[in-house]
Amino acid sequence: MTMTQQAEPAVTRPPAPGPRATDGRTAQRPLVLRLLARPEVGVFLGAVAVFVFFLIAAPAVRQGSSMATVLYQSSTIGIMALPVALLMIGGEFDLSSGVAVVSSALTASMLSYQLSMNIWVGVVVALLVSLAIGAFNGWMVVRTGLPSFLVTLGTFLILQGVNLAVTKMITGNVATDDISNMDGFDQARALFASSFDIGGVQVKITVFYWLVFAALATWILLRTKYGNWIFAVGGNKDSARAVGVPVKFTKITLFMGVGLGAWFIGMHQLFSFNTVQSGEGVGQELIYIAAAVIGGCLLTGGYGSAIGPVFGAFMFGMVNQGIVYAGWNPDWFKAFLGVMLLGAVLINLWVSRTATRR
């Protein structure tokens, strides 16, 4: 009798552990490169360097009151630099933001004073005017397809002329009348231009607003669908539109955000000084844009953060006041500004190349 012998099944053993195979898609970059990929890293290092430099060169900066002044100067730039930065991430510019601040303040002041109305009426109307200016800029850009540089340059010239002409026509002067005796002034001043005592040092409320707005802008960019839309339209608006991003809505609202910032700073200036000079604001738009660029926002759009412009604005305030505390000629501020801008562009270029290098 023939017996059929069945073969035992082969035992499959797991392969010996060895080095993990990776490719360019799955390899994790070193921590240093991941940090360098953040747009705010370069400006943070620059801000630290400027701060240390003036601590040594200008001992007066070490006083609490001096630092409060530096932070105040930085906050008035930084509050406007935030919406300007978001707009730049969205791929657009706004050259009218500086004079729009003055337009907002003039509207609130003259409307309330000339019509003998409660100051809050002027504040609300100024808000609507500022949002309308932003909406007009955004609508013109998306409707005509013209570069935002040209559209907002035209708005800049229009507002500059209107500010001066209307103010002289209504008040007979280049400045508005003092509104400190108007109804509602004290409440508005407390909201927009008050100070807080911290350890015996008076700190302007704009410093706190600046930090709150920066946190809000960061949350919008990193944690909301609207933030994704901003990066998408700034990177490639046609591709963004193809995947369902509302490009027109996003761009118009970004311009309106700049108008909102202009209204807030305009109200601060109005209730800080009780009057407004109609010819002010020219050139400030370049400061806001420069703070955003120094903060890591690319001129081509699609890249940047809300934290970077905070450090960029701090550098402006530190240099502006540090020169004074050091006893130097304040005319050197523009030279420092140019050096910081060029340095920031070069650092951002180096950071982006280093971060993407394998």
C-alpha positions in Angstrom: 0.0 0.0 0.0 1.4 3.3 -1.1 1.3 6.1 1.5 1.1 9.7 0.2 3.2 11.9 2.4 2.0 15.5 2.6 4.6 18.2 2.7 4.5 20.5 5.7 3.7 24.1 4.8 6.6 26.4 4.7 7.0 28.8 7.5 7.2 32.4 6.4 9.4 34.5 8.6 9.4 38.3 8.6 12.4 39.9 7.0 15.2 41.1 9.3 14.7 44.7 10.3 16.9 47.0 8.3 17.1 50.7 7.5 13.8 52.3 6.6 13.4 53.1 2.9 12.4 56.7 2.3 12.1 58.8 -0.8 11.8 62.6 -1.3 8.1 62.5 -0.6 8.2 60.7 2.8 11.6 61.9 4.2 11.1 64.3 7.1 13.2 67.4 6.9 15.4 68.4 9.8 13.9 70.6 12.4 16.2 73.5 11.4 14.9 73.5 7.9 11.3 73.2 9.0 11.8 76.3 11.2 13.5 78.2 8.4 10.5 77.5 6.3 8.4 79.6 8.6 8.1 83.2 7.1 8.5 84.9 10.5 11.8 83.3 11.5 14.0 85.7 9.6 12.3 88.8 10.9 12.3 87.5 14.4 16.1 87.1 14.3 16.3 90.6 12.8 14.1 92.1 15.5 16.2 90.5 18.2 19.4 91.9 16.7 17.9 95.4 16.4 16.6 95.3 19.9 20.0 94.2 21.3 21.8 96.8 19.2 19.8 99.7 20.6 19.9 98.4 24.2 23.7 98.8 23.9 23.8 102.0 21.7 20.9 103.8 23.5 20.8 103.1 27.3 17.6 105.2 27.6 15.7 102.4 25.8 16.1 100.2 28.9 13.7 102.4 30.8 10.1 101.3 31.0 8.6 104.5 29.7 11.0 104.4 26.7 10.0 100.9 25.9 6.3 101.8 26.2 6.9 104.6 23.6 8.6 102.1 21.3 5.7 99.7 21.6 3.2 102.4 21.0 5.0 103.5 17.8 5.2 99.9 16.7 1.5 99.3 17.4 0.2 102.2 15.2 2.2 100.7 12.4 1.5 97.1 13.3 -2.3 97.4 13.4 -2.3 98.6 9.8 0.4 96.2 8.7 -1.8 93.2 9.6 -4.6 93.7 7.1 -2.0 94.9 4.5 -0.1 91.7 5.1 -3.2 89.5 4.6 -4.0 91.4 1.4 -0.4 90.8 0.2 -0.7 87.1 1.0 -3.8 87.3 -1.2 -1.7 88.6 -4.0 -2.7 92.4 -4.0 -1.4 95.8 -2.8 -3.1 98.8 -1.4 -1.3 102.1 -1.9 -4.2 104.1 -0.6 -4.1 102.8 3.0 -2.1 105.8 4.4 -4.4 108.5 3.1 -7.4 106.3 3.9 -6.5 106.6 7.6 -6.8 110.4 7.3 -10.0 110.2 5.3 -11.6 108.2 8.0 -10.6 110.6 10.7 -11.6 113.6 8.7 -15.1 112.1 8.1 -15.7 111.5 11.7 -14.4 114.9 12.8 -16.1 117.1 10.3 -19.4 115.3 10.3 -19.8 115.4 14.0 -18.5 119.0 14.5 -20.1 120.7 11.5 -23.5 119.1 12.1 -23.3 119.3 15.9 -24.0 115.6 16.2 -22.9 113.0 18.8 -19.3 111.9 18.0 -20.4 108.3 17.7 -22.5 109.2 14.7 -19.3 110.4 13.0 -17.4 107.3 14.1 -20.0 104.9 12.5 -20.2 106.9 9.3 -16.4 106.9 9.1 -16.5 103.1 9.4 -18.9 102.8 6.5 -16.9 105.2 4.4 -13.7 103.2 5.1 -15.3 99.9 4.2 -16.8 101.5 1.1 -13.3 102.7 0.0 -11.9 99.2 0.5 -14.9 97.6 -1.3 -14.4 100.0 -4.2 -10.7 99.1 -4.5 -11.5 95.4 -4.4 -14.4 95.7 -6.9 -12.3 97.7 -9.4 -9.5 95.1 -9.2 -11.7 92.0 -9.7 -14.0 93.7 -12.2 -11.4 95.3 -14.5 -8.5 92.9 -14.0 -6.1 95.9 -13.6 -3.2 95.5 -11.3 -4.1 96.6 -7.7 -1.0 98.8 -7.8 -2.6 101.0 -10.5 -6.1 100.9 -9.0 -5.1 101.9 -5.5 -2.6 104.5 -6.8 -5.6 106.2 -8.4 -7.5 105.9 -5.2 -4.5 107.3 -3.3 -4.5 110.4 -5.5 -8.3 110.9 -5.3 -8.3 110.7 -1.5 -5.3 112.9 -1.1 -7.0 115.6 -3.2 -10.4 115.2 -1.6 -9.0 115.2 1.9 -7.4 118.6 1.4 -10.0 120.2 -0.8 -13.1 119.2 1.3 -11.4 120.1 4.6 -10.5 123.6 3.3 -13.9 124.1 1.8 -15.8 123.1 5.0 -13.5 124.4 7.8 -11.6 127.2 5.9 -8.4 125.6 7.1 -6.2 122.5 6.4 -7.1 121.0 9.7 -10.3 120.1 11.4 -11.7 121.8 14.5 -11.1 120.6 18.0 -13.8 118.1 18.9 -12.8 117.5 22.6 -16.0 119.2 23.8 -18.4 117.1 21.6 -20.9 114.7 23.1 -19.5 111.1 23.3 -15.8 112.2 23.0 -14.7 110.9 26.4 -16.2 107.5 25.7 -14.7 107.3 22.2 -11.3 108.4 23.6 -11.4 105.7 26.2 -12.0 103.1 23.5 -9.5 104.2 20.9 -6.8 106.3 22.6 -6.7 105.6 26.4 -3.7 104.4 28.4 -3.2 101.8 31.1 -0.9 102.0 34.1 1.4 98.9 34.3 4.0 99.0 37.0 4.0 102.8 37.0 4.4 103.0 33.2 1.6 104.3 30.9 1.0 101.9 28.1 -1.3 102.9 25.2 -4.3 100.8 24.5 -3.2 100.3 20.9 -0.5 98.0 22.1 -3.1 95.6 23.4 -5.3 96.0 20.3 -2.2 95.2 18.2 -1.6 91.9 20.0 -5.3 90.9 19.9 -5.6 91.7 16.2 -2.4 89.7 15.5 -3.8 86.7 17.3 -7.1 87.0 15.4 -5.3 87.3 12.1 -3.2 84.3 12.8 -6.3 82.3 13.7 -8.0 83.4 10.5 -5.0 82.4 8.4 -4.3 79.0 10.0 -7.6 77.7 11.4 -10.3 78.9 9.0 -11.5 78.1 5.5 -11.2 81.8 4.7 -7.5 81.6 5.5 -7.1 78.8 3.0 -8.8 81.0 0.5 -6.4 83.8 1.1 -3.4 81.6 0.4 -5.1 80.0 -2.6 -6.0 83.2 -4.4 -2.5 84.6 -3.6 -0.8 81.5 -5.0 -2.8 81.1 -8.2 -6.2 82.7 -8.5 -7.1 80.6 -11.6 -6.4 77.3 -9.9 -8.2 78.5 -6.8 -11.3 79.4 -8.8 -11.1 76.0 -10.5 -11.5 74.2 -7.1 -14.3 76.4 -6.0 -12.6 79.2 -4.1 -14.7 82.4 -4.2 -11.9 84.6 -5.6 -13.9 87.8 -6.0 -15.4 87.6 -2.6 -12.0 86.9 -1.0 -10.2 89.8 -2.7 -12.9 92.3 -2.1 -13.2 91.4 1.6 -9.4 91.6 2.0 -9.5 95.2 0.6 -12.3 95.9 3.0 -10.1 94.6 5.8 -7.6 97.2 5.0 -10.4 99.8 5.1 -11.3 98.5 8.6 -7.7 98.9 9.8 -7.6 102.4 8.3 -10.8 103.3 10.2 -9.4 102.1 13.5 -6.1 103.9 13.2 -7.9 107.0 12.0 -10.1 107.0 15.1 -7.1 106.6 17.3 -5.4 109.6 15.7 -8.5 111.7 16.0 -9.1 111.0 19.6 -5.5 111.2 20.6 -5.0 114.7 19.1 -8.6 116.0 18.9 -8.0 117.3 15.4 -6.7 116.0 12.1 -4.3 117.5 9.5 -5.8 116.9 6.1 -2.4 116.5 4.3 -1.1 113.7 6.6 -0.9 110.0 5.7 1.1 110.3 2.5 4.0 107.8 2.6 2.6 105.7 5.4 1.3 103.1 3.0 4.9 102.3 2.1 5.7 101.8 5.8 2.8 99.4 6.1 3.9 97.4 3.1 7.5 97.4 4.1 6.6 96.1 7.6 4.7 93.2 5.9 7.6 92.5 3.5 10.1 92.6 6.3 7.7 90.3 8.2 8.1 87.6 5.5 5.2 88.3 3.1 6.3 87.8 -0.5 5.5 90.4 -3.1 4.2 87.7 -5.4 1.5 86.6 -2.9 0.6 83.2 -1.5 3.2 83.2 1.3 3.4 84.9 4.7 2.0 85.1 8.2 0.4 87.5 10.6 3.2 87.1 13.2 5.9 88.3 10.9 4.5 91.8 10.4 4.3 92.1 14.2 8.1 91.8 14.4 8.4 93.9 11.3 6.4 96.7 12.9 8.4 96.3 16.1 11.6 96.8 14.2 10.2 100.0 12.7 9.3 101.3 16.2 12.6 100.3 17.7 14.6 102.0 15.0 12.5 105.1 14.9 12.6 105.7 18.6 16.1 104.1 19.2 17.7 106.7 16.9 16.2 109.5 19.0 17.2 107.9 22.4 20.7 107.3 21.0 20.9 111.1 20.3 21.5 110.6 16.6 20.1 112.7 13.7 16.6 111.4 13.1 17.1 112.0 9.4 19.0 108.7 9.4 15.7 106.8 10.0 15.0 106.5 6.3 18.4 105.1 5.7 17.9 102.5 8.4 14.5 101.8 6.8 16.1 101.1 3.4 18.7 98.9 5.0 16.1 96.9 6.9 14.0 96.4 3.8 16.8 95.2 1.6 18.1 93.0 4.4 14.7 91.5 4.9 14.3 90.7 1.2 17.7 89.1 1.1 17.1 87.1 4.3 13.7 85.9 3.0 15.3 84.8 -0.2 18.0 82.9 1.7 15.4 81.3 4.0 13.2 80.2 1.1 16.1 78.7 -0.8 17.5 77.0 2.3 14.1 75.6 3.3 13.5 74.1 -0.1 17.1 72.7 -0.6 17.3 69.0 0.0 
